[in-house]
Amino acid sequence: MIDTNREITTSEKGIGELVRMLEGKKLLIPPFQREFVWEPEDVLTLWDSLYRFYPIGSLLCWESSAYLRVHRRAGGQILPGTEGAGGKSKKWLYLLDGQQRATALLVSILGAKARVKQTFPFDYTLYFDAAAAEFFFENGLNKRKRSVNPRFLIGLMDVFERGAALAADLTEEPGFTTTIANNLKPLIRVFTDYKIPLIRLRGFDIPAVREIFERINQQGKDLKSLDIMIARTFQNYEYLVEDDLP
């Protein structure tokens, strides 16, 4: 029998708001999700799409009073199940679809602050060459400094924190041109105007969430047999529900 209390709602989140949710552990990765598997080229493609204001799809989340005993934050850090159990909020959001995109946003903007160096063998900290309108990683910074004013090699963390004020400061920098100004405008706009749909599922139990996860993910990049087995057998017999919280 289908539970008629199930709800599907959609809201829009800006890049900054979404990253803060991920950083603040307000959007968690359930234990049956695979690890971050994107290659650096995938992250560059994601940011090229954002820069061009192309749609990158929605994120699907499960809102529940069940606080899973084992889960991760985006970026790979494993969180103990007791953390946050006594917090004021008695609802948690678990990311069912879009983990690769969400994690890519987090680690490319926050870099080491998102534990990327401790979690991944590659440093995904991303920069923008305002002279060439190109994204590049930390490992290419020194090479570009030889031919470009370092002030025009901008970390996404700086754009995340300062936005338009950063662009305004650069107008006084020697070598600033109209081309650089035009290259910066789309990047600043990503952090001010770009919205990502966040779809929330409410009223769904763990078996339903397992099935939703499996169906959605098998439509995209194939899950490994082990991933499917983990999802199908996940029960989370030990979890806290709202009535158990203080």
C-alpha positions in Angstrom: 0.0 0.0 0.0 1.4 3.4 -1.0 1.8 5.9 1.8 -0.3 8.9 0.8 1.7 11.2 3.0 4.6 11.2 0.5 5.5 14.6 -0.8 7.8 16.0 -3.5 8.7 19.7 -3.4 11.2 21.8 -5.3 13.1 24.9 -4.3 16.0 26.7 -5.9 19.4 27.2 -4.3 22.2 29.5 -5.3 25.7 28.2 -5.6 26.8 29.9 -2.4 23.8 28.7 -0.4 24.3 25.2 -1.6 28.0 25.1 -0.8 27.3 26.5 2.7 24.7 23.7 3.2 27.3 21.1 2.2 30.0 22.7 4.3 27.7 23.0 7.3 26.7 19.3 7.1 23.1 20.3 6.4 23.2 18.1 3.2 24.6 14.7 4.0 25.7 11.6 2.0 23.9 8.4 3.0 26.0 5.2 3.5 24.7 3.5 0.4 26.0 6.3 -1.9 29.2 5.6 -3.9 32.4 7.6 -3.3 33.3 10.7 -5.4 34.4 9.2 -8.7 34.7 12.2 -11.0 37.9 12.9 -12.8 39.4 16.4 -12.8 38.2 16.9 -16.4 34.6 16.3 -15.2 35.0 19.1 -12.7 36.3 21.5 -15.4 33.4 20.6 -17.7 30.9 21.3 -14.8 32.4 24.8 -14.3 32.5 25.5 -18.0 28.8 24.7 -18.1 28.1 27.0 -15.1 30.2 29.8 -16.7 28.1 29.5 -19.9 25.0 29.4 -17.8 24.0 26.0 -19.0 21.7 23.9 -16.9 23.5 21.2 -14.9 20.4 19.3 -13.6 18.7 19.1 -10.2 19.7 17.6 -6.9 17.4 15.0 -5.3 17.3 14.8 -1.5 15.5 12.7 1.1 14.3 14.7 4.1 13.8 12.5 7.1 13.7 12.3 10.9 15.9 9.2 10.6 19.5 10.2 11.5 21.6 7.4 9.9 24.2 5.9 12.2 26.9 6.1 9.5 27.1 8.7 6.7 29.5 11.2 5.1 29.6 14.8 4.3 30.4 15.9 0.7 34.1 15.7 0.4 34.4 12.3 1.9 34.6 12.9 5.6 32.9 10.2 7.6 30.6 11.5 10.3 29.7 9.5 13.4 26.0 8.8 13.7 25.9 10.5 17.1 26.9 13.8 15.7 24.1 16.3 15.6 21.6 14.0 17.2 21.0 16.4 20.0 20.7 19.5 17.7 17.7 21.7 17.4 16.8 20.4 14.0 15.0 17.1 13.9 15.1 16.8 10.1 18.1 15.8 8.0 18.7 16.0 4.3 20.4 13.1 2.5 21.5 13.5 -1.1 20.2 10.7 -3.3 21.1 12.0 -6.7 23.6 14.7 -7.7 26.4 13.8 -5.2 29.1 14.0 -7.9 28.1 17.5 -8.9 27.5 18.7 -5.4 30.9 17.3 -4.2 32.6 18.9 -7.2 31.2 22.3 -6.3 32.3 21.9 -2.7 35.9 20.8 -3.3 36.6 23.1 -6.2 35.5 26.2 -4.2 36.7 25.3 -0.7 39.6 23.1 -1.6 41.7 22.1 1.5 39.0 23.6 3.7 36.7 20.9 2.4 39.3 18.3 3.3 40.0 17.6 -0.4 43.8 17.2 0.2 43.2 14.7 3.0 40.5 12.8 1.2 41.5 12.8 -2.5 44.9 12.2 -4.1 44.3 15.2 -6.4 43.8 18.8 -5.3 40.6 20.0 -6.9 41.0 23.6 -5.8 39.9 25.6 -8.8 41.1 28.9 -10.3 40.0 31.2 -13.1 42.3 32.8 -15.5 40.5 36.1 -16.1 42.8 37.0 -19.0 42.1 33.8 -20.9 38.6 32.9 -19.5 39.8 29.4 -18.5 39.4 27.3 -15.4 42.5 25.4 -14.0 43.6 23.6 -10.9 46.1 24.4 -8.2 48.8 22.4 -9.9 48.8 24.8 -12.9 49.0 28.0 -10.8 52.8 28.5 -10.8 53.1 28.0 -14.6 50.4 30.6 -15.4 52.0 33.1 -13.1 55.0 33.3 -15.5 52.8 34.9 -18.2 49.8 36.4 -16.4 49.6 38.9 -13.6 48.9 36.7 -10.5 46.1 39.0 -9.5 44.1 37.9 -12.6 44.5 34.2 -11.5 41.5 34.1 -9.2 40.6 31.3 -6.8 37.0 30.4 -6.7 37.1 30.7 -3.0 37.8 34.4 -3.4 34.9 34.8 -5.7 32.7 32.8 -3.3 33.6 35.1 -0.4 33.9 38.5 -2.1 32.0 38.4 -5.4 31.6 41.6 -7.2 33.9 43.4 -4.7 36.7 41.3 -6.0 36.1 42.3 -9.6 35.9 46.0 -8.6 39.3 45.8 -6.9 40.9 44.4 -10.1 39.9 47.4 -12.2 42.7 49.3 -10.5 45.3 46.6 -11.2 47.9 47.3 -13.9 47.1 45.4 -17.1 43.3 45.3 -16.5 41.5 45.4 -19.8 37.9 45.4 -21.1 38.5 41.7 -22.1 39.3 40.8 -18.5 36.2 42.7 -17.3 34.0 40.9 -19.8 35.5 37.5 -18.8 34.8 38.1 -15.2 31.1 39.1 -15.6 29.8 35.6 -16.3 31.8 34.2 -13.4 30.5 36.7 -10.9 27.0 36.0 -12.2 27.3 32.3 -11.5 27.7 33.2 -7.8 24.9 35.7 -7.8 22.2 34.5 -10.2 22.7 30.8 -11.0 20.1 28.6 -9.3 20.1 24.8 -8.9 16.7 23.0 -8.3 16.7 21.1 -5.0 14.0 18.4 -5.0 12.9 17.1 -1.6 11.3 13.8 -0.9 9.3 13.7 2.4 7.3 10.8 3.9 9.4 8.1 2.2 10.7 5.1 4.3 14.1 3.5 3.8 13.0 0.7 1.4 11.4 3.3 -0.9 14.5 5.5 -0.8 16.7 2.4 -1.6 14.6 1.7 -4.6 14.5 5.3 -5.8 18.3 5.5 -5.4 18.9 2.3 -7.5 16.5 3.3 -10.3 17.8 6.8 -10.7 21.5 5.9 -10.6 21.2 3.0 -13.0 19.8 5.4 -15.6 23.0 7.4 -15.5 26.6 6.1 -14.9 26.3 2.4 -14.2 26.5 1.4 -10.6 29.0 -1.4 -9.8 27.6 -4.7 -8.6 28.9 -3.9 -5.1 27.1 -0.5 -5.1 23.8 -2.2 -6.1 24.3 -4.8 -3.4 24.9 -2.2 -0.7 21.9 -0.2 -1.7 19.6 -3.2 -1.8 20.7 -4.6 1.5 20.9 -1.3 3.3 18.5 -1.5 6.3 20.0 0.9 8.8 18.4 -1.0 11.7 20.1 1.3 14.1 18.9 4.8 13.5 17.4 7.6 15.5 13.9 8.7 14.9 12.3 11.9 16.0 10.7 10.4 19.1 14.0 9.1 20.4 15.7 12.6 20.3 16.0 14.7 23.4 
